[in-house]
Amino acid sequence: MNMSLNKTITIKESRALDLRLTANNIFNIVHFTAINTVVNSRPFGEVTGTDGMRRVTMQARFRF
């Protein structure tokens, strides 16, 4: 689940400040990417990899 928030602040008629906040994986849910499937190995059935965790970025743009 991803989320994005935008806000435009008008400074004058031809100038504005755009603010943007973007978040990926907002609930910070673990996504398993690899499970050991080698039969008769000690770590059989264990999760060996996960996907990225939560990431939040902020962007500011001044338009003129």
matplotlib code that plots the C-alpha trace (Angstrom):
import matplotlib.pyplot as plt

x = [0.0, 1.5, 0.4, 1.2, 0.3, 0.6, 0.2, 0.7, 1.3, 0.8, 3.2, 2.4, 0.4, 3.2, 5.1, 4.3, 5.8, 4.9, 5.4, 5.0, 5.4, 5.4, 5.4, 5.9, 4.7, 3.0, 1.9, 5.4, 4.2, 6.9, 6.8, 8.7, 10.6, 12.4, 11.8, 14.4, 13.0, 16.0, 14.8, 16.9, 18.8, 18.9, 17.1, 14.4, 11.2, 12.8, 12.4, 15.7, 14.8, 12.4, 11.4, 12.1, 10.7, 8.9, 10.3, 9.2, 10.5, 9.8, 10.1, 9.9, 9.7, 9.6, 7.9, 8.5]
y = [0.0, 3.3, 6.9, 10.4, 13.8, 17.0, 20.7, 23.7, 27.0, 30.1, 32.8, 35.3, 35.0, 33.3, 31.7, 28.7, 26.1, 22.5, 20.1, 16.3, 13.5, 10.0, 6.8, 3.2, 0.3, 2.7, -0.1, -1.6, -5.1, -7.7, -9.3, -12.6, -13.1, -16.4, -19.5, -22.3, -25.3, -27.7, -30.9, -32.4, -29.2, -27.8, -24.4, -26.1, -24.0, -20.9, -17.5, -16.4, -13.0, -10.1, -7.2, -3.5, -1.9, 1.5, 4.4, 8.0, 10.7, 14.5, 16.7, 20.5, 22.4, 26.1, 27.2, 30.6]
z = [0.0, -1.1, -0.3, -1.7, -0.4, -2.5, -1.6, -3.9, -2.2, -4.5, -3.7, -6.5, -9.7, -11.6, -8.7, -6.6, -4.3, -4.8, -1.8, -2.2, 0.4, -1.0, 1.2, 0.0, 2.2, 4.7, 7.0, 7.1, 6.2, 5.6, 2.1, 2.0, -1.3, -0.8, 1.2, 1.4, -0.5, -0.4, 1.1, 3.9, 4.6, 8.1, 7.3, 5.2, 5.1, 6.6, 5.0, 3.4, 2.0, 2.4, 0.3, 1.1, 4.2, 4.5, 2.5, 2.8, 0.4, 0.3, -2.7, -3.0, -6.3, -6.8, -10.0, -11.6]

ax = plt.figure().add_subplot(projection="3d")
ax.plot(x, y, z, "-o")
ax.set_aspect("equal")
plt.show()
